[in-house]
């Protein structure tokens, strides 16, 4: 009672009181690169949790735990990839229903469908689309901070320009260059660079945890031994014996090898991660004198 009386007295006397800060909006991202974008747009007004963030974990082998279900039940906004990359998310959302929760399926934002290469975050346009949608969603959820969300979106868009410039510069030099990969994690970036991608059926088999055909294996080996490709990209997070063998053969054949990851590395933003991957391509395929 004394506390209520004191509070009433401060109002009567016009004494300023401390404003209660609203709780941050809870955002759950299935993958940490989407969580990173959510944090960049939301800033201090959001609390972001990312499920897939372990650089040593193969995302294709992930199994959701009860703690993931609890995180979903507490989230105001949920972000996941879609197109069968993280099917456990759709199942959990169906099991833990909420009429207030807002769900962003990133593949739907960019018109990707089941059967398409699911590694859509390697296309910078995907992340720009997500940033725009997040700004809209956060602004409708928390209109008091609309201007802050829009300012952070503008900063995010500006921070993506060096990636776009790097892609444009490499494309001028590397368009049409034949390359290969152990699986299609880098596929959208290959396309952005205008490169010619070989051994795609081999890559799909490895991604889907099936055995590549003997003819696909033979074609891959021949491409490396005869230098039909100028670079190999391998997924450093997914362990597969035949993929490891191709990586070893590439090194023996003096074909440059570049590692790519499926989750954002610790201590990096999406922007520094992508620029690092592009720098690795640049170093692997230097300009010919």
C-alpha positions as CSV (number, residue, x, y, z in Angstrom):
1,X,0.0,0.0,0.0
2,X,2.8,2.4,0.8
3,X,4.4,1.8,-2.6
4,X,1.1,2.5,-4.3
5,X,0.7,5.7,-2.3
6,X,4.2,6.8,-3.1
7,X,3.6,6.1,-6.8
8,X,0.3,8.1,-6.7
9,X,2.1,11.0,-5.0
10,X,4.8,11.2,-7.7
11,X,2.0,11.5,-10.3
12,X,0.3,14.2,-8.4
13,X,3.5,16.2,-7.9
14,X,4.7,15.7,-11.4
15,X,7.8,13.9,-10.4
16,X,9.2,11.9,-13.4
17,X,9.1,8.1,-13.1
18,X,11.1,5.5,-14.8
19,X,9.4,4.2,-18.0
20,X,8.9,0.4,-18.1
21,X,10.7,-0.9,-21.1
22,X,8.7,-3.4,-23.2
23,X,10.0,-6.9,-23.4
24,X,12.0,-7.7,-26.5
25,X,10.2,-9.6,-29.2
26,X,11.2,-13.3,-29.2
27,X,12.4,-14.5,-32.5
28,X,13.2,-18.2,-33.3
29,X,15.3,-19.0,-36.4
30,X,15.8,-22.5,-37.6
31,X,19.2,-21.5,-39.0
32,X,21.7,-19.1,-37.5
33,X,22.2,-17.0,-40.7
34,X,18.5,-16.2,-40.6
35,X,18.9,-15.5,-36.9
36,X,21.7,-13.1,-37.6
37,X,19.6,-11.1,-40.1
38,X,16.8,-11.0,-37.5
39,X,19.3,-9.6,-34.9
40,X,20.6,-7.0,-37.4
41,X,17.1,-5.8,-38.2
42,X,15.7,-6.1,-34.7
43,X,18.6,-4.8,-32.7
44,X,17.9,-4.5,-29.0
45,X,14.2,-4.8,-29.6
46,X,14.4,-8.5,-30.2
47,X,15.7,-11.6,-28.5
48,X,16.8,-14.1,-31.1
49,X,17.5,-17.8,-30.7
50,X,18.9,-19.9,-33.5
51,X,18.5,-23.7,-33.6
52,X,21.2,-24.8,-36.1
53,X,24.4,-23.0,-35.2
54,X,27.0,-25.7,-34.6
55,X,29.7,-25.5,-37.4
56,X,30.6,-29.1,-36.7
57,X,27.0,-30.5,-37.1
58,X,25.6,-31.8,-40.4
59,X,22.3,-30.0,-40.7
60,X,20.8,-32.8,-42.8
61,X,21.2,-35.1,-39.8
62,X,19.6,-32.8,-37.2
63,X,16.8,-34.1,-35.0
64,X,14.7,-31.7,-33.0
65,X,14.6,-32.1,-29.2
66,X,11.9,-31.1,-26.7
67,X,13.8,-27.9,-26.0
68,X,13.2,-26.8,-29.6
69,X,9.5,-27.3,-29.2
70,X,9.6,-25.2,-26.0
71,X,11.4,-22.5,-27.9
72,X,8.8,-22.5,-30.7
73,X,6.0,-22.2,-28.1
74,X,7.6,-19.1,-26.7
75,X,8.4,-17.4,-30.0
76,X,6.4,-14.5,-31.4
77,X,8.1,-14.8,-34.8
78,X,9.5,-18.0,-36.3
79,X,11.8,-18.1,-39.4
80,X,12.8,-21.2,-41.3
81,X,14.1,-22.2,-44.7
82,X,11.4,-24.4,-46.1
83,X,11.5,-26.6,-49.3
84,X,12.4,-29.7,-47.3
85,X,15.6,-28.4,-45.8
86,X,14.3,-28.2,-42.3
87,X,11.1,-30.4,-42.4
88,X,11.2,-30.8,-38.6
89,X,10.2,-27.2,-38.2
90,X,6.9,-27.6,-40.1
91,X,6.1,-30.7,-38.0
92,X,6.8,-28.8,-34.7
93,X,4.8,-25.8,-35.8
94,X,1.9,-28.1,-36.4
95,X,2.3,-29.7,-33.0
96,X,2.8,-26.4,-31.1
97,X,0.1,-24.2,-32.5
98,X,-0.5,-20.5,-31.8
99,X,-2.9,-18.1,-33.4
100,X,-0.6,-15.1,-32.4
101,X,2.7,-16.5,-33.8
102,X,4.0,-15.1,-37.1
103,X,5.9,-17.5,-39.4
104,X,8.2,-16.6,-42.2
105,X,9.1,-19.3,-44.6
106,X,12.1,-17.9,-46.5
107,X,11.8,-20.1,-49.6
108,X,8.3,-18.7,-50.1
109,X,9.6,-15.2,-50.1
110,X,11.8,-15.9,-53.1
111,X,9.5,-18.2,-55.0
112,X,11.5,-21.4,-54.4
113,X,9.6,-24.7,-54.4
114,X,10.3,-28.3,-53.2
115,X,12.9,-29.9,-55.6
116,X,14.8,-26.6,-55.9
117,X,18.3,-26.4,-54.4
118,X,17.4,-25.7,-50.7
119,X,20.6,-23.7,-49.9
120,X,18.9,-20.4,-50.8
121,X,20.9,-18.3,-48.4
122,X,23.9,-18.4,-50.7
123,X,21.9,-16.1,-52.9
124,X,22.2,-12.6,-51.4
125,X,18.9,-11.6,-52.9
126,X,17.3,-14.1,-50.5
127,X,18.7,-12.3,-47.4
128,X,17.6,-8.9,-48.7
129,X,14.0,-10.3,-49.2
130,X,14.1,-11.7,-45.7
131,X,15.3,-8.4,-44.2
132,X,12.5,-6.6,-45.9
133,X,9.9,-9.0,-44.7
134,X,11.3,-9.0,-41.1
135,X,11.1,-5.2,-41.1
136,X,7.5,-5.3,-42.1
137,X,6.7,-8.1,-39.6
138,X,8.5,-6.4,-36.6
139,X,6.9,-3.0,-37.5
140,X,3.4,-4.5,-37.4
141,X,4.2,-6.3,-34.1
142,X,5.9,-3.4,-32.5
143,X,4.8,-0.1,-34.2
144,X,6.5,2.0,-31.5
145,X,9.9,1.1,-32.9
146,X,9.0,1.1,-36.6
147,X,11.4,3.9,-37.5
148,X,14.3,2.0,-35.8
149,X,13.5,-1.2,-37.8
150,X,13.4,0.8,-41.0
151,X,16.8,2.5,-40.2
152,X,18.4,-0.9,-39.5
153,X,17.0,-2.2,-42.7
154,X,18.6,0.6,-44.6
155,X,21.9,-0.1,-42.9
156,X,21.6,-3.8,-43.7
157,X,20.9,-3.1,-47.4
158,X,24.0,-0.8,-47.5
159,X,26.1,-3.5,-45.9
160,X,25.2,-5.9,-48.6
161,X,26.6,-3.7,-51.3
162,X,30.2,-4.9,-51.0
163,X,29.0,-8.5,-51.6
164,X,27.1,-7.5,-54.7
165,X,30.1,-5.5,-55.9
166,X,32.4,-8.5,-55.3
167,X,30.1,-10.8,-57.2
168,X,29.9,-8.4,-60.1
169,X,33.7,-8.1,-60.3
170,X,34.3,-11.9,-60.1
171,X,31.5,-12.6,-62.7
172,X,33.3,-10.4,-65.2
173,X,36.4,-12.5,-64.9
174,X,35.0,-16.0,-64.1
175,X,31.7,-16.3,-66.0
176,X,31.6,-19.6,-68.0
177,X,34.4,-21.1,-65.9
178,X,33.7,-24.9,-65.4
179,X,33.6,-25.8,-61.7
180,X,32.3,-28.7,-59.6
181,X,31.2,-29.5,-56.0
182,X,30.7,-32.4,-53.7
183,X,27.1,-31.2,-53.1
184,X,25.1,-28.1,-54.1
185,X,25.6,-26.0,-51.0
186,X,27.3,-23.3,-53.1
187,X,25.0,-23.6,-56.1
188,X,23.3,-20.2,-56.0
189,X,26.6,-18.4,-55.6
190,X,28.0,-20.4,-58.6
191,X,25.0,-19.2,-60.6
192,X,25.5,-15.6,-59.4
193,X,29.1,-15.7,-60.6
194,X,28.0,-17.1,-64.0
195,X,30.0,-20.3,-63.6
196,X,29.4,-23.6,-65.4
197,X,28.4,-26.2,-62.8
198,X,29.3,-29.8,-63.6
199,X,28.5,-33.2,-61.9
200,X,25.1,-32.0,-60.5
201,X,23.6,-35.5,-60.3
202,X,26.6,-36.5,-58.1
203,X,26.0,-33.5,-55.9
204,X,22.3,-34.2,-55.5
205,X,23.0,-37.8,-54.5
206,X,25.4,-36.8,-51.8
207,X,23.0,-34.1,-50.5
208,X,20.2,-36.7,-50.2
209,X,22.5,-39.2,-48.5
210,X,22.3,-41.7,-51.3
211,X,25.1,-43.4,-53.2
212,X,26.1,-41.6,-56.4
213,X,25.9,-43.9,-59.5
214,X,29.1,-45.5,-60.8
215,X,28.9,-43.4,-64.0
216,X,28.5,-40.2,-61.9
217,X,31.6,-41.1,-59.9
218,X,33.6,-41.9,-63.0
219,X,32.6,-38.6,-64.7
220,X,33.6,-36.7,-61.5
221,X,36.9,-38.4,-61.3
222,X,37.6,-37.8,-65.0
223,X,36.8,-34.1,-64.7
224,X,39.4,-33.7,-61.9
225,X,42.1,-35.8,-63.5
226,X,41.8,-34.2,-66.9
227,X,41.3,-30.7,-65.5
228,X,37.8,-30.3,-67.1
229,X,37.0,-28.2,-64.0
230,X,39.1,-25.4,-62.5
231,X,37.8,-25.6,-58.9
232,X,36.1,-27.9,-56.5
233,X,33.9,-26.6,-53.6
234,X,33.2,-29.1,-50.8
235,X,30.8,-28.9,-47.9
236,X,33.1,-28.9,-44.8
237,X,30.2,-29.8,-42.5
238,X,28.9,-32.9,-44.2
239,X,31.0,-36.1,-44.1
240,X,30.6,-38.5,-46.9
241,X,33.3,-41.0,-48.0
242,X,32.9,-40.5,-51.7
243,X,32.9,-36.7,-51.3
244,X,36.1,-37.0,-49.2
245,X,37.6,-39.1,-51.9
246,X,36.9,-36.5,-54.6
247,X,38.4,-33.8,-52.4
248,X,41.6,-35.8,-52.0
249,X,41.7,-36.5,-55.8
250,X,41.3,-32.8,-56.5
251,X,44.3,-31.9,-54.4
252,X,46.3,-34.7,-56.0
253,X,45.3,-33.4,-59.5
254,X,46.2,-29.8,-58.5
255,X,42.6,-28.6,-58.8
256,X,42.0,-25.8,-56.3
257,X,39.7,-26.8,-53.4
258,X,37.5,-24.3,-51.5
259,X,35.5,-25.2,-48.4
260,X,31.9,-23.9,-47.9
261,X,29.8,-24.3,-44.8
262,X,26.1,-24.6,-44.3
263,X,25.9,-22.7,-41.1
264,X,27.3,-19.2,-40.4
265,X,30.7,-19.6,-38.7
266,X,31.0,-18.4,-35.1
267,X,32.1,-14.8,-34.7
268,X,31.0,-13.8,-38.2
269,X,28.1,-11.9,-39.7
270,X,26.3,-13.1,-42.8
271,X,28.1,-10.3,-44.7
272,X,31.6,-11.2,-43.5
273,X,30.9,-14.9,-44.1
274,X,29.9,-14.4,-47.7
275,X,32.7,-12.0,-48.4
276,X,35.1,-14.6,-47.0
277,X,33.7,-17.3,-49.3
278,X,34.0,-15.0,-52.3
279,X,37.6,-14.1,-51.3
280,X,38.4,-17.8,-51.2
281,X,37.1,-18.2,-54.8
282,X,39.1,-15.2,-55.8
283,X,42.3,-16.7,-54.4
284,X,41.6,-20.1,-55.9
285,X,41.1,-18.7,-59.3
286,X,43.4,-15.7,-59.6
287,X,43.4,-13.5,-62.7
288,X,45.6,-15.0,-65.4
289,X,48.6,-12.9,-66.4
